[in-house]
Amino acid sequence: MRHALGVDFPGKTLGVRAIVADVVLEGIGRDAWHRFGSEMGQIMLCPLAGTELFQVQGPVPQEGDVDLSADALTALVRKRTGRDFMVRSVTWASAYSMNARLAGRYQIGRVFLAGDAAHTHPPTGGQGLNTSVQDSYNLGWKLAAVLRGAPQKLLATYEAERRPIAAGMLGLATRLLDEVKRGAMRRGRATRQIDLGYPDSSLALHMRSGQGAQAGDRARDAPVRGAAGQPTRLFSLFRGPHWTLLGCEADRAAVAPRPDLHVHIIGRRGDIEDDGGHFRDAYGVSRGDWVLVRPDGYVGAVVGADSVPLIKQYLAEVGITASQ
């Protein structure tokens, strides 16, 4: 597809060939991800939750055929672990060469690249799937918005937001691969991707600086209560393909109802109680402030009561208009 579209896929082959196999493995506990050996002699055995399977991962020689039968994998596992484990059956297996590559463009007319078509990572740090799922959600809500009447220019923000993220994750995964080669990889906070955001996006309406959540940040969670006192969380309010507008003891009438926008007033006389002050602390807001959260869980804007017209303009520009 990339070749047909004339899209470059620059990067490099990383000089590591490996196997990955989903197998029924006997003789080892399922309570941990097991790792044995180092460098070219290492092997990892990961229990796959919700199944009876383990995933076997490990480097293999760059050249030659690789036998991925149950007998051959049993021999490999025993050699590298020194334990009497047994591969009873193989559900799926593959040998592959690791690459770090990033597509030159994510959008070509009406065609969009996402996931492995847009970037390929070494498996270190588990960044490929995480990055791909976020690509898909980012693009998905924007496509849906344009189909409902939002301006076409909204689609251009997909590449602008997601390609720099993939570039950073390629660098992280490659550095972690170098650590694996040295037998010293440690998965830190960066591999969770929870600190990533889009502060430079055209969809980030910056109206303040300093403490608290900023436009483009990943929206923050906090424990709150419903009007009847039932415990809930902000993440529960965000869950779904809608936009969410949170008003801190704000005037609900300031923003008219709109399809695909859920409005919650937090505080006295609102539908959500923040008796512990967790919402205020997490977002750094005060009475009259508004927080707009995108369908993918990122902050679009944090504004005061005097800037409500900017929220209305922002919503109109992403296709969220007031009901007639």
C-alpha positions as CSV (number, residue, x, y, z in Angstrom):
1,M,0.0,0.0,0.0
2,R,2.7,2.5,0.9
3,H,4.6,1.7,-2.3
4,A,1.4,2.1,-4.4
5,L,0.8,5.5,-2.7
6,G,4.4,6.7,-3.1
7,V,5.0,7.0,0.6
8,D,8.5,6.5,1.9
9,F,9.2,4.3,4.9
10,P,12.6,5.5,6.1
11,G,14.4,3.9,9.0
12,K,16.7,1.0,9.6
13,T,16.9,-2.8,10.1
14,L,18.2,-3.3,13.6
15,G,20.3,-6.4,13.1
16,V,18.2,-8.6,15.3
17,R,16.2,-11.6,14.2
18,A,13.7,-13.2,16.7
19,I,10.9,-15.7,17.1
20,V,7.5,-15.2,18.6
21,A,5.3,-18.2,19.2
22,D,2.0,-18.8,21.0
23,V,2.2,-22.2,22.6
24,V,0.8,-24.6,25.2
25,L,3.7,-24.8,27.6
26,E,4.0,-27.3,30.5
27,G,6.1,-27.2,33.7
28,I,6.1,-23.4,34.4
29,G,3.9,-21.2,36.5
30,R,1.5,-18.6,35.0
31,D,1.9,-16.0,37.7
32,A,4.8,-14.0,36.1
33,W,6.5,-13.2,32.8
34,H,9.6,-15.4,32.9
35,R,12.9,-14.4,31.4
36,F,16.0,-16.5,31.2
37,G,19.6,-15.9,29.9
38,S,21.0,-12.8,28.3
39,E,21.8,-11.4,24.9
40,M,21.5,-14.0,22.1
41,G,21.0,-16.7,24.6
42,Q,17.9,-15.2,26.3
43,I,14.3,-16.4,26.1
44,M,11.1,-15.0,27.5
45,L,8.0,-16.9,28.4
46,C,4.9,-14.8,28.9
47,P,1.5,-16.2,30.0
48,L,-1.3,-14.9,27.8
49,A,-4.1,-13.8,30.1
50,G,-7.5,-15.4,29.4
51,T,-6.0,-18.4,27.6
52,E,-4.0,-21.5,28.4
53,L,-1.2,-20.2,26.1
54,F,2.3,-18.8,26.7
55,Q,4.1,-16.5,24.3
56,V,7.7,-17.5,23.6
57,Q,10.0,-14.8,22.5
58,G,13.7,-14.8,21.9
59,P,16.5,-13.9,19.4
60,V,17.7,-16.4,16.7
61,P,20.6,-16.4,14.2
62,Q,20.2,-13.9,11.4
63,E,20.7,-16.5,8.7
64,G,19.1,-19.9,8.0
65,D,15.7,-21.5,8.4
66,V,14.1,-21.6,11.8
67,D,12.2,-24.7,12.9
68,L,9.1,-23.6,14.8
69,S,7.6,-27.0,15.5
70,A,6.7,-28.0,19.1
71,D,9.7,-30.3,19.3
72,A,12.1,-27.7,18.1
73,L,10.7,-25.0,20.4
74,T,10.9,-27.5,23.4
75,A,14.6,-28.0,22.6
76,L,15.2,-24.3,22.4
77,V,13.3,-23.5,25.6
78,R,15.1,-26.3,27.5
79,K,18.5,-25.2,26.2
80,R,18.1,-21.6,27.2
81,T,16.3,-22.1,30.5
82,G,18.1,-25.2,31.8
83,R,14.6,-26.4,32.9
84,D,12.6,-29.4,31.8
85,F,9.7,-27.5,30.2
86,M,7.6,-29.0,27.4
87,V,5.9,-27.3,24.4
88,R,2.9,-29.5,23.8
89,S,1.5,-27.6,20.8
90,V,2.0,-24.4,18.7
91,T,-0.9,-22.2,17.9
92,W,1.0,-19.6,15.9
93,A,4.7,-18.9,15.3
94,S,6.9,-16.6,13.2
95,A,10.5,-15.6,12.8
96,Y,11.1,-11.9,11.9
97,S,13.8,-9.3,11.6
98,M,13.4,-6.2,13.7
99,N,13.0,-2.8,12.1
100,A,12.4,0.8,13.2
101,R,10.7,2.7,10.4
102,L,8.2,5.6,10.1
103,A,6.1,6.5,7.2
104,G,6.9,9.9,5.6
105,R,3.2,10.8,5.5
106,Y,0.1,9.5,7.3
107,Q,-2.5,11.0,4.9
108,I,-2.5,10.8,1.1
109,G,-5.8,12.2,-0.2
110,R,-8.6,9.9,1.1
111,V,-6.1,7.3,2.4
112,F,-4.8,7.2,5.9
113,L,-2.0,5.1,7.3
114,A,-2.2,3.8,10.9
115,G,-0.6,1.1,13.0
116,D,2.0,-1.1,11.4
117,A,1.3,0.6,8.0
118,A,2.5,3.8,9.5
119,H,5.3,2.7,11.8
120,T,7.1,-0.5,12.8
121,H,8.8,-1.0,16.1
122,P,11.0,-3.6,17.8
123,P,8.9,-5.3,20.5
124,T,10.9,-3.9,23.4
125,G,8.8,-1.9,25.7
126,G,5.5,-3.1,24.1
127,Q,5.1,0.2,22.2
128,G,3.8,-1.0,18.8
129,L,0.3,-2.1,19.9
130,N,-0.2,0.8,22.3
131,T,0.8,3.3,19.6
132,S,-1.4,1.7,17.0
133,V,-4.5,1.6,19.1
134,Q,-4.1,5.3,19.9
135,D,-3.6,6.0,16.2
136,S,-6.9,4.3,15.5
137,Y,-8.9,6.0,18.2
138,N,-7.5,9.4,17.2
139,L,-8.3,8.9,13.5
140,G,-11.7,7.2,14.3
141,W,-13.3,10.1,16.2
142,K,-12.1,12.6,13.6
143,L,-13.5,10.6,10.7
144,A,-16.8,10.2,12.5
145,A,-16.9,14.0,13.2
146,V,-16.3,14.9,9.5
147,L,-18.9,12.4,8.4
148,R,-21.3,14.3,10.7
149,G,-20.4,17.6,9.1
150,A,-17.2,18.8,10.8
151,P,-14.7,20.6,8.5
152,Q,-12.4,18.4,6.5
153,K,-9.3,20.2,8.0
154,L,-10.0,18.3,11.2
155,L,-8.5,15.2,9.5
156,A,-5.1,16.9,9.0
157,T,-4.7,16.9,12.8
158,Y,-4.4,13.1,12.7
159,E,-0.9,13.2,11.2
160,A,0.1,16.3,13.0
161,E,-0.6,14.7,16.4
162,R,0.2,11.1,15.9
163,R,3.3,11.0,13.7
164,P,5.5,12.8,16.3
165,I,4.3,10.4,19.0
166,A,5.3,7.4,16.8
167,A,8.7,9.0,16.1
168,G,9.3,9.3,19.9
169,M,8.2,5.7,20.5
170,L,10.5,4.4,17.8
171,G,13.4,6.0,19.6
172,L,12.3,4.6,23.0
173,A,11.8,1.1,21.7
174,T,15.2,1.1,19.9
175,R,17.0,2.3,23.1
176,L,15.3,-0.4,25.0
177,L,16.4,-3.0,22.4
178,D,20.0,-1.8,23.0
179,E,19.5,-2.4,26.7
180,V,18.1,-5.9,26.1
181,K,21.2,-6.7,24.1
182,R,23.2,-5.7,27.2
183,G,20.9,-7.7,29.4
184,A,19.7,-4.6,31.4
185,M,16.3,-3.5,30.1
186,R,14.0,-1.7,32.6
187,R,10.5,-0.7,31.7
188,G,10.0,2.8,33.1
189,R,7.2,5.3,33.1
190,A,7.8,6.3,29.5
191,T,6.6,2.9,28.3
192,R,3.2,3.5,29.7
193,Q,2.6,6.5,27.4
194,I,0.5,8.3,30.0
195,D,2.6,11.4,29.9
196,L,2.2,11.9,26.1
197,G,0.0,14.6,24.8
198,Y,-0.6,17.1,22.0
199,P,0.3,20.5,23.4
200,D,1.4,21.8,20.0
201,S,-1.8,20.7,18.2
202,S,-4.2,23.1,16.6
203,L,-6.8,21.4,18.7
204,A,-5.2,22.6,21.9
205,L,-6.8,25.9,23.0
206,H,-4.2,27.4,25.3
207,M,-5.8,30.0,27.7
208,R,-3.6,29.6,30.7
209,S,-0.2,28.5,32.0
210,G,1.2,27.2,35.3
211,Q,-0.2,24.5,37.5
212,G,-3.0,22.1,36.6
213,A,-4.0,20.4,33.4
214,Q,-3.2,22.2,30.2
215,A,-4.7,21.9,26.7
216,G,-3.2,18.9,25.0
217,D,-2.6,17.0,28.2
218,R,-4.0,13.5,28.8
219,A,-7.2,14.1,30.8
220,R,-6.7,13.2,34.5
221,D,-8.8,10.9,36.6
222,A,-10.2,11.7,40.0
223,P,-12.7,10.1,42.4
224,V,-16.0,12.0,42.5
225,R,-19.6,11.3,43.5
226,G,-22.9,11.5,41.6
227,A,-25.7,13.7,42.9
228,A,-27.2,10.8,44.8
229,G,-23.8,10.2,46.5
230,Q,-22.8,7.1,44.5
231,P,-19.0,6.9,44.0
232,T,-17.7,7.3,40.4
233,R,-14.7,8.6,38.6
234,L,-13.9,11.2,36.0
235,F,-12.7,8.4,33.6
236,S,-16.2,6.9,33.8
237,L,-17.7,10.2,32.6
238,F,-15.2,10.3,29.7
239,R,-15.8,6.7,28.5
240,G,-17.3,6.6,25.1
241,P,-17.0,8.5,21.7
242,H,-18.5,11.7,23.0
243,W,-17.0,15.1,24.1
244,T,-17.2,15.9,27.8
245,L,-17.5,19.4,29.2
246,L,-16.9,19.8,33.0
247,G,-17.9,23.0,34.7
248,C,-16.6,23.8,38.1
249,E,-19.6,25.2,39.9
250,A,-20.4,26.9,36.6
251,D,-23.6,28.0,35.1
252,R,-25.0,25.1,33.1
253,A,-27.1,27.5,31.0
254,A,-23.9,29.1,29.6
255,V,-23.4,26.2,27.1
256,A,-26.5,25.0,25.2
257,P,-27.1,21.3,24.8
258,R,-25.3,19.7,21.8
259,P,-25.4,16.2,20.3
260,D,-22.3,14.2,21.2
261,L,-21.4,16.6,24.1
262,H,-21.9,15.5,27.7
263,V,-22.0,18.4,30.1
264,H,-21.4,17.9,33.8
265,I,-21.5,20.6,36.5
266,I,-19.2,19.6,39.4
267,G,-19.8,21.1,42.8
268,R,-22.8,22.6,44.7
269,R,-26.1,22.3,42.8
270,G,-24.3,20.2,40.1
271,D,-24.8,16.6,39.0
272,I,-21.4,15.6,40.3
273,E,-20.0,16.2,43.8
274,D,-16.3,16.9,44.4
275,D,-16.4,16.9,48.2
276,G,-12.8,15.7,48.4
277,G,-11.5,18.5,46.1
278,H,-9.9,15.9,43.9
279,F,-11.2,17.4,40.6
280,R,-10.1,20.9,41.6
281,D,-6.7,19.6,42.6
282,A,-6.2,17.4,39.5
283,Y,-7.1,20.2,37.0
284,G,-6.2,23.3,39.0
285,V,-9.6,24.9,38.4
286,S,-11.7,27.3,40.4
287,R,-15.4,28.3,40.4
288,G,-16.6,29.2,37.0
289,D,-13.9,27.3,35.0
290,W,-14.6,24.9,32.3
291,V,-12.6,21.8,31.1
292,L,-13.3,20.4,27.6
293,V,-12.2,16.8,27.1
294,R,-12.0,15.2,23.6
295,P,-13.4,11.8,22.7
296,D,-9.9,10.3,22.9
297,G,-9.4,11.5,26.5
298,Y,-7.2,14.5,25.9
299,V,-7.9,18.0,27.1
300,G,-9.0,20.4,24.4
301,A,-9.3,23.5,26.6
302,V,-9.4,24.8,30.1
303,V,-11.0,28.3,30.3
304,G,-12.6,30.6,32.7
305,A,-16.2,31.8,32.8
306,D,-15.4,34.9,30.7
307,S,-14.1,32.6,27.8
308,V,-17.2,30.5,27.3
309,P,-17.6,32.0,23.8
310,L,-14.2,30.4,22.8
311,I,-15.5,27.0,24.0
312,K,-18.6,27.5,21.7
313,Q,-16.4,28.5,18.8
314,Y,-14.1,25.5,19.4
315,L,-17.0,23.1,19.5
316,A,-18.4,24.5,16.3
317,E,-15.0,24.0,14.5
318,V,-15.0,20.3,15.4
319,G,-18.6,19.8,14.3
320,I,-20.3,20.0,17.7
321,T,-23.1,22.5,17.2
322,A,-26.1,23.5,19.4
323,S,-29.4,21.7,18.9
324,Q,-31.9,23.7,16.9
